[in-house]
Amino acid sequence: MEKFNQLVQFVQSLEGDFQKFYVKEQAAAGTRVRKGLSDLRKLCQEIRNDVQDVKAARKTPKP
């Protein structure tokens, strides 16, 4: 659940820049949104890899 909480916090941290870009129409905020989404993609990939590792570890027979 730590990874999920990290994901939620990260998305919430982008909220301000989303509002500045879409509501206040600040162009610079769009750059920050794009960078944030790129970082989000990296975080999601890390979580996907972690899930796959955990699944594989659960399948390995225990001695």
N, CA, C and O atoms as a DFTB+ gen file, in Angstrom:
252 C
 N C O
     1  1       0.822      -1.211       0.000
     2  2       0.000       0.000       0.000
     3  2       0.855       1.260       0.000
     4  3       0.373       2.344      -0.329
     5  1       2.115       1.117       0.367
     6  2       3.002       2.280       0.355
     7  2       3.136       2.851      -1.056
     8  3       3.130       4.068      -1.241
     9  1       3.255       1.970      -2.044
    10  2       3.380       2.409      -3.439
    11  2       2.120       3.140      -3.892
    12  3       2.198       4.141      -4.605
    13  1       0.961       2.638      -3.477
    14  2      -0.299       3.281      -3.838
    15  2      -0.375       4.680      -3.230
    16  3      -0.763       5.633      -3.904
    17  1      -0.007       4.799      -1.964
    18  2      -0.030       6.107      -1.311
    19  2       0.939       7.074      -1.980
    20  3       0.644       8.260      -2.128
    21  1       2.094       6.559      -2.382
    22  2       3.068       7.385      -3.088
    23  2       2.485       7.872      -4.411
    24  3       2.670       9.031      -4.785
    25  1       1.793       7.003      -5.109
    26  2       1.167       7.352      -6.377
    27  2       0.093       8.429      -6.188
    28  3       0.036       9.398      -6.946
    29  1      -0.744       8.253      -5.186
    30  2      -1.812       9.222      -4.909
    31  2      -1.216      10.585      -4.549
    32  3      -1.678      11.614      -5.043
    33  1      -0.209      10.595      -3.704
    34  2       0.423      11.860      -3.312
    35  2       1.047      12.559      -4.507
    36  3       0.979      13.782      -4.627
    37  1       1.656      11.777      -5.391
    38  2       2.281      12.373      -6.568
    39  2       1.240      13.030      -7.466
    40  3       1.435      14.150      -7.936
    41  1       0.136      12.331      -7.701
    42  2      -0.928      12.891      -8.546
    43  2      -1.502      14.156      -7.899
    44  3      -1.759      15.145      -8.587
    45  1      -1.700      14.125      -6.596
    46  2      -2.218      15.298      -5.903
    47  2      -1.247      16.477      -5.986
    48  3      -1.672      17.632      -6.005
    49  1       0.040      16.191      -6.037
    50  2       1.025      17.271      -6.118
    51  2       0.963      17.992      -7.468
    52  3       1.439      19.121      -7.587
    53  1       0.387      17.356      -8.470
    54  2       0.269      17.973      -9.796
    55  2      -0.967      18.861      -9.930
    56  3      -1.096      19.606     -10.901
    57  1      -1.862      18.783      -8.969
    58  2      -3.141      19.492      -9.078
    59  2      -2.970      20.996      -9.285
    60  3      -3.659      21.585     -10.118
    61  1      -2.081      21.609      -8.554
    62  2      -1.886      23.054      -8.670
    63  2      -1.479      23.479     -10.065
    64  3      -2.007      24.453     -10.602
    65  1      -0.547      22.755     -10.650
    66  2      -0.109      23.099     -11.998
    67  2      -1.197      22.835     -13.029
    68  3      -1.313      23.571     -14.009
    69  1      -1.993      21.797     -12.819
    70  2      -3.124      21.551     -13.724
    71  2      -4.090      22.731     -13.684
    72  3      -4.545      23.197     -14.730
    73  1      -4.404      23.216     -12.488
    74  2      -5.321      24.350     -12.367
    75  2      -4.726      25.607     -12.991
    76  3      -5.419      26.351     -13.685
    77  1      -3.439      25.839     -12.742
    78  2      -2.797      27.025     -13.319
    79  2      -2.810      26.971     -14.839
    80  3      -2.982      27.996     -15.498
    81  1      -2.629      25.781     -15.397
    82  2      -2.595      25.667     -16.850
    83  2      -3.984      25.773     -17.468
    84  3      -4.200      26.548     -18.399
    85  1      -4.926      24.989     -16.944
    86  2      -6.249      24.935     -17.570
    87  2      -7.179      26.074     -17.150
    88  3      -7.949      26.575     -17.968
    89  1      -7.114      26.478     -15.902
    90  2      -8.037      27.514     -15.427
    91  2      -7.451      28.905     -15.623
    92  3      -8.106      29.790     -16.174
    93  1      -6.206      29.094     -15.167
    94  2      -5.581      30.418     -15.237
    95  2      -4.820      30.643     -16.540
    96  3      -4.324      31.741     -16.792
    97  1      -4.729      29.605     -17.363
    98  2      -4.108      29.670     -18.683
    99  2      -2.652      30.135     -18.638
   100  3      -2.225      30.929     -19.475
   101  1      -1.898      29.639     -17.663
   102  2      -0.472      29.955     -17.568
   103  2       0.318      28.913     -18.357
   104  3       0.309      27.729     -18.021
   105  1       0.993      29.360     -19.393
   106  2       1.705      28.443     -20.283
   107  2       2.826      27.691     -19.573
   108  3       3.045      26.512     -19.848
   109  1       3.530      28.346     -18.676
   110  2       4.650      27.698     -17.987
   111  2       4.174      26.513     -17.157
   112  3       4.905      25.538     -16.984
   113  1       2.969      26.595     -16.652
   114  2       2.426      25.489     -15.866
   115  2       2.236      24.256     -16.750
   116  3       2.312      23.128     -16.263
   117  1       1.992      24.462     -18.025
   118  2       1.844      23.348     -18.957
   119  2       3.132      22.542     -19.066
   120  3       3.103      21.317     -19.176
   121  1       4.256      23.239     -19.034
   122  2       5.547      22.555     -19.062
   123  2       5.723      21.702     -17.817
   124  3       6.194      20.567     -17.894
   125  1       5.343      22.255     -16.667
   126  2       5.445      21.506     -15.413
   127  2       4.489      20.317     -15.403
   128  3       4.819      19.259     -14.869
   129  1       3.313      20.488     -15.987
   130  2       2.352      19.381     -16.074
   131  2       2.937      18.257     -16.920
   132  3       2.865      17.087     -16.542
   133  1       3.513      18.610     -18.059
   134  2       4.095      17.599     -18.943
   135  2       5.243      16.869     -18.259
   136  3       5.362      15.650     -18.383
   137  1       6.089      17.602     -17.540
   138  2       7.190      16.948     -16.821
   139  2       6.633      16.054     -15.720
   140  3       7.113      14.939     -15.519
   141  1       5.633      16.537     -15.017
   142  2       5.015      15.737     -13.968
   143  2       4.412      14.452     -14.511
   144  3       4.519      13.397     -13.886
   145  1       3.781      14.540     -15.669
   146  2       3.192      13.347     -16.279
   147  2       4.275      12.371     -16.731
   148  3       4.091      11.156     -16.663
   149  1       5.380      12.896     -17.183
   150  2       6.505      12.032     -17.553
   151  2       7.044      11.307     -16.319
   152  3       7.328      10.111     -16.365
   153  1       7.180      12.042     -15.224
   154  2       7.631      11.428     -13.968
   155  2       6.613      10.417     -13.463
   156  3       6.978       9.382     -12.905
   157  1       5.329      10.722     -13.663
   158  2       4.269       9.802     -13.261
   159  2       4.372       8.497     -14.045
   160  3       4.195       7.411     -13.492
   161  1       4.659       8.618     -15.329
   162  2       4.824       7.426     -16.158
   163  2       5.971       6.560     -15.623
   164  3       5.857       5.336     -15.575
   165  1       7.066       7.196     -15.225
   166  2       8.210       6.458     -14.676
   167  2       7.835       5.772     -13.360
   168  3       8.202       4.621     -13.124
   169  1       7.109       6.484     -12.518
   170  2       6.667       5.906     -11.243
   171  2       5.749       4.715     -11.489
   172  3       5.871       3.685     -10.826
   173  1       4.835       4.855     -12.434
   174  2       3.921       3.753     -12.761
   175  2       4.691       2.543     -13.273
   176  3       4.357       1.405     -12.941
   177  1       5.712       2.784     -14.072
   178  2       6.512       1.669     -14.584
   179  2       7.249       0.969     -13.448
   180  3       7.353      -0.258     -13.442
   181  1       7.758       1.730     -12.495
   182  2       8.419       1.139     -11.328
   183  2       7.446       0.260     -10.543
   184  3       7.797      -0.835     -10.104
   185  1       6.226       0.752     -10.374
   186  2       5.215      -0.010      -9.636
   187  2       4.856      -1.274     -10.411
   188  3       4.711      -2.343      -9.818
   189  1       4.711      -1.162     -11.733
   190  2       4.410      -2.340     -12.555
   191  2       5.509      -3.385     -12.407
   192  3       5.217      -4.572     -12.264
   193  1       6.760      -2.963     -12.440
   194  2       7.877      -3.894     -12.290
   195  2       7.870      -4.535     -10.913
   196  3       8.137      -5.729     -10.781
   197  1       7.565      -3.750      -9.888
   198  2       7.506      -4.268      -8.529
   199  2       6.400      -5.319      -8.395
   200  3       6.599      -6.364      -7.775
   201  1       5.241      -5.034      -8.977
   202  2       4.127      -5.992      -8.933
   203  2       4.534      -7.291      -9.617
   204  3       4.249      -8.378      -9.116
   205  1       5.193      -7.176     -10.750
   206  2       5.624      -8.373     -11.475
   207  2       6.627      -9.175     -10.652
   208  3       6.564     -10.404     -10.623
   209  1       7.550      -8.490      -9.985
   210  2       8.533      -9.177      -9.137
   211  2       7.863      -9.904      -7.977
   212  3       8.228     -11.033      -7.648
   213  1       6.885      -9.253      -7.364
   214  2       6.169      -9.871      -6.242
   215  2       5.405     -11.094      -6.722
   216  3       5.417     -12.133      -6.062
   217  1       4.744     -10.979      -7.861
   218  2       4.011     -12.127      -8.418
   219  2       4.948     -13.289      -8.695
   220  3       4.624     -14.440      -8.399
   221  1       6.102     -12.992      -9.259
   222  2       7.069     -14.046      -9.575
   223  2       7.601     -14.684      -8.291
   224  3       7.799     -15.898      -8.240
   225  1       7.828     -13.886      -7.269
   226  2       8.343     -14.406      -6.007
   227  2       7.307     -15.311      -5.336
   228  3       7.663     -16.288      -4.677
   229  1       6.055     -14.990      -5.505
   230  2       4.989     -15.816      -4.902
   231  2       4.844     -17.154      -5.609
   232  3       4.397     -18.128      -5.003
   233  1       5.215     -17.215      -6.878
   234  2       5.096     -18.449      -7.627
   235  2       6.234     -19.429      -7.352
   236  3       6.084     -20.636      -7.542
   237  1       7.367     -18.901      -6.904
   238  2       8.507     -19.774      -6.655
   239  2       8.196     -20.705      -5.479
   240  3       7.718     -20.269      -4.432
   241  1       8.477     -21.984      -5.675
   242  2       8.206     -22.926      -4.599
   243  2       9.098     -22.660      -3.379
   244  3      10.290     -22.382      -3.503
   245  1       8.493     -22.752      -2.232
   246  2       9.239     -22.530      -0.992
   247  2       9.826     -23.861      -0.521
   248  3       9.167     -24.898      -0.596
   249  1      11.076     -23.826      -0.034
   250  2      11.713     -25.085       0.396
   251  2      11.119     -25.667       1.632
   252  3      11.563     -26.718       2.095
